[in-house]
Each structure stands twice: as C-alpha cells, then as structure tokens.
Amino acid sequence: MTEFATLLQALAAILWPLFAFTALFVFRSQIEDIARRLKKGKLLGQEIELDESLNRLDKSATSIEKTIAELPPQTTEPLNQQEQAREERVIDEILFEAARSPKVALIRLASELEKLTRQLLASTGHLNGRKHIPVAHAIVELHETFGLPRHVPSSIKLFWETRNRLIHGGEGTDEDILRAVDSGLTILKALQAFPCEINTVYNTGVDLFANEELTDLIPNVKGVILETTAPGGATKTFRIFPTTKTHFQKGHQVAWEWNMQNGWGPSWYRDPDTGEVKSAFHSSAEFVGRHLDEL
C-alpha cells in the first residue's frame, strides 16, 4: 500500500507540469481575456483617480487666485524691477518649455515653487541657515509664519502629490501634465504676489566708527545698508547693520539672517548719498543674510 501511494505521488509530480501546460494551452484565450480586463480595469481606475486629482487641483488653484486678488494691493510701484523681471521670465520659460516637453516644464515649475517657499522663509528669518527643506515642512512653516490665505497650503500639497504621480508614477498623458502645469503656475503667481517684507542691498562696504566725530574707525567690520520695503509696499526705510561678510551685491534681495556670536556697540557712519554723519545703531549682532536668488 505504501509503495502504491509512493507511485501515485511520483506520477502526480511528473504529470502535473504536463496538465498545467495543457490547461494553459486550452484556456489560453480565456486567460488572456481575463488579464486584459483586469489590466484595463486597473488603468481605468488610475485614470479616473488622476482626473479627479487634477480637477481638485484646478478648483483649488482657482480659489487661491480669487483669495490673492482680494488682498490689499501694493501702494507703491515694485521697487525691485530686476526681481519682478526675473519672476516674469521664469513663467515665460516654463510656458515655452511646456510647448516642447510638458514633463520638463512640470519639473521646472516644481523646482521654482520649492525655491520660492525657501525664499519666503528666508526673507522672514525662518530658514535658519538651512540649504534644503522638504516642501511639506516648508508649507507647514510658511502657514505658521504667515498665516497663509485659505487654500494655499492644501493647494501646494495637492500639486506636489499630483506632480509625483505624473513624474515618478508614470501616470497621465501630456494633456494631464499640462493641466497640472496650468494649475501650478497659478499657485506660483499667488505666492509671488503674497505681501511680505523685502530687504534689498542698497550699499556695501561702509566704514563704521565708534564715535560721532568719525575718528575711531572700528576694525574688521563694515556696514551694509538695506532698503527695507514693508509688506504691500506701503513704506520704505533704510537701515545699516555691521557685517564681516563680503558677498553682498547692490540690488540683491537678502535673507533675514544673523550671526549672534558677533556684536558691536554704539556706532556711527557717513551717509554715502548725503555725506551726513548718522548714528548707525546702538547695539547690533552681525548681519549675514544670503542672497535670496542663491538659496
């Protein structure tokens, strides 16, 4: 009996591959049809889900556009025309690239959004010297810092999720990618228009003195004069701070960054424009703000 059972097991081991091959051959067309249906159903589900995400992104971007339009307008002309021209050039380049390669345009757009979130944090002193910050973290910090308008945090998050599906997930057509680019540009313009304090290098290398008579030159430090524009452009002021850094260039916007390890007491300087002797500051740490366009 044991020998018979062993024989049956041996026959089964031999015949099973033959049976499986025969079944595959006989039912090949049915199996292929089932596989096609499963694949089609999966792809159709992905298409529907992606289309829904794009629709939500479009509605969210439109809401942002309306919200930003309701903000108080700037009361003065943009003071940094160079920066304004750069922003317009970036948008034009993305639109031009979209006509050639939608995917490349989407990647460039995402990069600009990421850069802009860093710059907004840096301009208010919340980047804290970091060279990189994940977009998700930047969105949270921006919202906590600015109290971003409704829809902005969720729109950026939704754009990033959609971007990842289109670029890394391999989903969607060129038309889908162009829809994401269109919504993303609306978000980018909204962030560009968001009012915040702007600090621009006005003058550099200004001598600092420890007395009002300007006879006691303070060594190893210079003054950098910043042109500060209030949110919305309502007011413009000039401030001078001590620094040992030499990277500052006139006309560049800078981050609000400081080295608290260095500090100076009461100081005076001669105004480069008027020649008037002025008080620089009573006490100040070292200003080390990086150029925003280099972040």
C-alpha positions as CSV (number, residue, x, y, z in Angstrom):
1,M,0.0,0.0,0.0
2,T,2.8,2.3,0.9
3,E,4.5,1.5,-2.4
4,F,1.3,2.3,-4.3
5,A,1.0,5.7,-2.6
6,T,4.6,6.5,-3.4
7,L,3.9,5.6,-7.1
8,L,0.9,7.9,-7.2
9,Q,2.9,10.7,-5.8
10,A,5.7,10.2,-8.4
11,L,3.1,10.1,-11.2
12,A,1.5,13.3,-9.9
13,A,4.8,15.0,-9.8
14,I,5.5,14.0,-13.4
15,L,2.1,14.7,-14.8
16,W,1.3,18.0,-13.0
17,P,3.5,20.2,-15.3
18,L,2.0,18.4,-18.3
19,F,-1.5,19.1,-17.0
20,A,-0.7,22.7,-16.3
21,F,0.8,23.2,-19.7
22,T,-2.3,21.6,-21.4
23,A,-4.6,23.8,-19.3
24,L,-2.8,26.9,-20.3
25,F,-2.8,25.9,-24.0
26,V,-6.5,25.0,-24.0
27,F,-7.7,28.0,-22.0
28,R,-5.1,30.5,-23.3
29,S,-7.6,32.8,-25.0
30,Q,-9.8,33.0,-21.9
31,I,-6.8,33.7,-19.6
32,E,-5.6,36.4,-21.9
33,D,-9.0,38.0,-22.0
34,I,-9.3,38.0,-18.2
35,A,-5.8,39.5,-17.9
36,R,-6.7,42.3,-20.4
37,R,-9.9,43.0,-18.4
38,L,-8.0,43.2,-15.1
39,K,-5.3,45.5,-16.6
40,K,-7.9,47.7,-18.3
41,G,-9.9,48.0,-15.1
42,K,-6.8,48.9,-13.1
43,L,-5.7,51.5,-15.7
44,L,-9.2,52.9,-16.0
45,G,-9.3,53.3,-12.2
46,Q,-6.0,55.1,-12.2
47,E,-7.2,57.4,-15.0
48,I,-10.4,58.3,-13.1
49,E,-8.4,58.8,-9.9
50,L,-5.9,61.0,-11.6
51,D,-8.6,63.0,-13.4
52,E,-10.3,63.6,-10.1
53,S,-7.0,64.8,-8.6
54,L,-6.4,67.2,-11.5
55,N,-10.0,68.6,-11.1
56,R,-9.4,69.2,-7.4
57,L,-6.1,70.9,-8.1
58,D,-7.7,73.1,-10.7
59,K,-10.5,74.2,-8.4
60,S,-8.0,74.8,-5.5
61,A,-5.8,76.9,-7.7
62,T,-8.7,79.0,-8.9
63,S,-9.7,79.6,-5.2
64,I,-6.2,80.7,-4.5
65,E,-6.3,83.2,-7.4
66,K,-9.5,84.7,-6.0
67,T,-8.1,84.9,-2.5
68,I,-4.9,86.7,-3.5
69,A,-7.0,89.1,-5.7
70,E,-8.8,90.1,-2.5
71,L,-5.6,91.1,-0.7
72,P,-4.9,94.8,-0.3
73,P,-2.9,96.0,-3.4
74,Q,0.6,97.4,-3.2
75,T,0.5,101.1,-2.6
76,T,3.7,101.7,-4.5
77,E,5.3,100.6,-7.7
78,P,7.5,97.4,-7.3
79,L,10.9,98.7,-6.1
80,N,13.0,95.8,-7.4
81,Q,12.2,95.8,-11.1
82,Q,15.1,93.3,-11.6
83,E,13.4,90.7,-9.4
84,Q,10.0,91.4,-11.0
85,A,11.5,90.8,-14.4
86,R,13.1,87.6,-13.2
87,E,9.8,86.3,-12.0
88,E,8.1,87.1,-15.3
89,R,11.0,85.5,-17.2
90,V,10.7,82.3,-15.2
91,I,7.0,82.0,-16.0
92,D,7.7,82.7,-19.7
93,E,10.4,80.0,-19.8
94,I,8.0,77.4,-18.2
95,L,5.3,78.2,-20.7
96,F,7.8,77.9,-23.6
97,E,9.1,74.6,-22.2
98,A,5.5,73.3,-21.8
99,A,5.0,73.6,-25.6
100,R,8.1,71.3,-26.2
101,S,8.1,69.0,-23.2
102,P,5.2,69.2,-20.7
103,K,7.1,66.9,-18.3
104,V,10.2,69.1,-18.3
105,A,8.0,72.1,-17.7
106,L,6.4,70.5,-14.7
107,I,9.7,69.6,-13.2
108,R,11.0,73.2,-13.7
109,L,7.8,74.6,-12.2
110,A,8.0,72.3,-9.1
111,S,11.6,73.4,-8.6
112,E,10.6,77.1,-8.7
113,L,7.8,76.5,-6.2
114,E,10.3,74.8,-3.9
115,K,12.8,77.6,-4.3
116,L,10.1,80.2,-3.6
117,T,9.0,78.6,-0.4
118,R,12.6,78.6,0.8
119,Q,13.0,82.3,-0.1
120,L,9.8,83.3,1.7
121,L,11.0,81.5,4.9
122,A,14.5,83.1,4.5
123,S,13.1,86.6,4.0
124,T,11.4,86.5,7.4
125,G,14.3,84.8,9.2
126,H,12.8,81.4,9.5
127,L,15.0,79.4,7.2
128,N,17.6,79.3,10.0
129,G,20.6,78.8,7.7
130,R,19.2,75.6,6.1
131,K,20.2,74.9,2.5
132,H,17.3,72.5,1.9
133,I,13.9,71.9,3.5
134,P,11.3,69.4,2.3
135,V,8.4,71.1,0.6
136,A,5.9,69.5,3.1
137,H,7.8,71.0,6.0
138,A,8.2,74.4,4.3
139,I,4.4,74.6,3.7
140,V,3.7,74.0,7.4
141,E,6.3,76.6,8.5
142,L,5.0,79.1,6.0
143,H,1.5,78.7,7.2
144,E,2.6,79.1,10.8
145,T,4.8,82.1,9.9
146,F,2.4,84.0,7.6
147,G,-1.0,82.5,8.3
148,L,-1.3,81.8,4.6
149,P,-4.6,82.5,2.9
150,R,-7.2,79.7,2.6
151,H,-6.5,77.0,0.1
152,V,-2.8,77.9,-0.3
153,P,-1.3,75.1,2.0
154,S,-3.7,72.4,0.7
155,S,-3.1,73.5,-2.9
156,I,0.6,73.3,-2.7
157,K,0.3,69.9,-1.1
158,L,-2.1,68.7,-3.7
159,F,0.1,70.0,-6.5
160,W,3.1,68.1,-5.1
161,E,1.2,64.9,-4.8
162,T,-0.1,65.2,-8.4
163,R,3.4,66.1,-9.6
164,N,4.8,63.0,-8.1
165,R,2.2,60.8,-9.7
166,L,2.8,62.3,-13.1
167,I,6.6,62.4,-13.0
168,H,7.6,59.4,-10.8
169,G,4.4,57.3,-11.1
170,G,4.4,57.4,-14.9
171,E,0.7,58.2,-14.9
172,G,-1.2,60.5,-17.2
173,T,-0.8,62.0,-20.7
174,D,0.8,65.2,-21.9
175,E,-2.6,66.8,-21.6
176,D,-2.8,65.8,-18.0
177,I,0.6,67.2,-17.3
178,L,-0.3,70.5,-19.0
179,R,-3.3,70.7,-16.7
180,A,-1.0,70.3,-13.7
181,V,1.3,73.0,-15.1
182,D,-1.5,75.4,-15.6
183,S,-2.7,75.0,-12.0
184,G,0.8,75.1,-10.7
185,L,1.6,78.4,-12.4
186,T,-1.5,79.9,-10.7
187,I,-0.1,78.8,-7.4
188,L,3.4,80.1,-8.2
189,K,1.9,83.6,-9.2
190,A,-0.1,83.7,-6.0
191,L,3.0,83.0,-3.8
192,Q,5.0,85.6,-5.8
193,A,2.2,88.2,-5.1
194,F,2.0,87.4,-1.4
195,P,3.0,90.5,0.6
196,C,6.0,90.2,2.9
197,E,8.9,92.4,4.0
198,I,11.6,92.8,1.4
199,N,15.2,93.6,2.2
200,T,17.4,94.7,-0.7
201,V,21.1,95.6,-0.6
202,Y,21.4,99.3,-1.1
203,N,25.1,100.0,-0.3
204,T,28.0,98.0,1.0
205,G,31.5,98.5,2.5
206,V,30.5,101.5,4.6
207,D,33.1,102.4,7.3
208,L,31.8,102.3,10.9
209,F,33.2,104.4,13.7
210,A,33.0,104.1,17.5
211,N,32.5,107.9,17.9
212,E,30.3,110.6,16.4
213,E,33.4,112.5,15.3
214,L,34.3,109.6,13.0
215,T,37.9,109.5,14.2
216,D,37.8,106.0,15.8
217,L,37.4,103.5,12.9
218,I,36.1,100.1,14.0
219,P,38.4,97.5,12.5
220,N,37.5,94.3,10.7
221,V,33.8,95.2,10.1
222,K,31.8,97.2,7.5
223,G,28.3,98.4,7.3
224,V,25.8,97.1,4.8
225,I,22.8,99.4,4.1
226,L,19.5,97.7,3.4
227,E,16.5,99.1,1.7
228,T,13.5,97.7,3.5
229,T,10.1,97.6,1.9
230,A,7.1,96.9,4.2
231,P,4.6,94.3,3.2
232,G,2.4,95.7,0.4
233,G,5.0,98.4,-0.4
234,A,3.4,100.9,1.9
235,T,6.7,102.3,3.3
236,K,10.4,102.2,2.5
237,T,13.2,102.6,5.1
238,F,17.0,102.4,5.1
239,R,18.9,100.5,7.8
240,I,22.6,99.8,8.3
241,F,24.0,96.8,10.0
242,P,27.5,95.6,10.8
243,T,29.0,92.6,8.9
244,T,32.2,90.9,8.1
245,K,30.8,89.2,5.0
246,T,31.8,90.4,1.6
247,H,29.2,88.6,-0.7
248,F,26.7,91.5,-0.7
249,Q,25.8,93.0,-4.1
250,K,23.7,96.1,-4.7
251,G,20.2,95.3,-5.9
252,H,20.0,91.8,-4.5
253,Q,17.3,90.8,-2.1
254,V,18.7,89.1,1.0
255,A,17.6,86.7,3.7
256,W,17.0,87.9,7.3
257,E,19.9,86.0,8.8
258,W,22.2,86.9,11.7
259,N,25.4,85.7,13.4
260,M,24.6,86.2,17.1
261,Q,28.1,85.3,18.1
262,N,29.4,88.7,16.9
263,G,28.2,92.0,18.1
264,W,29.1,95.7,18.2
265,G,28.1,98.6,20.4
266,P,27.1,102.2,19.5
267,S,28.4,103.1,16.0
268,W,28.2,106.0,13.5
269,Y,28.8,106.3,9.8
270,R,28.8,108.9,7.0
271,D,25.8,108.5,4.7
272,P,27.2,107.7,1.2
273,D,24.4,109.6,-0.5
274,T,24.3,112.8,1.5
275,G,27.6,112.9,3.3
276,E,25.7,113.4,6.6
277,V,27.1,111.8,9.8
278,K,24.4,109.5,11.2
279,S,24.0,107.0,14.1
280,A,24.3,103.5,12.7
281,F,22.9,101.6,15.7
282,H,23.2,101.4,19.5
283,S,23.9,97.7,19.5
284,S,23.7,95.1,16.8
285,A,24.6,91.5,16.0
286,E,26.3,90.7,12.7
287,F,24.1,90.6,9.6
288,V,24.9,87.7,7.3
289,G,21.9,87.4,5.1
290,R,22.4,85.3,1.9
291,H,21.2,86.5,-1.5
292,L,17.7,85.0,-2.0
293,D,18.4,84.1,-5.6
294,E,21.2,81.8,-4.4
295,L,19.1,79.8,-2.0
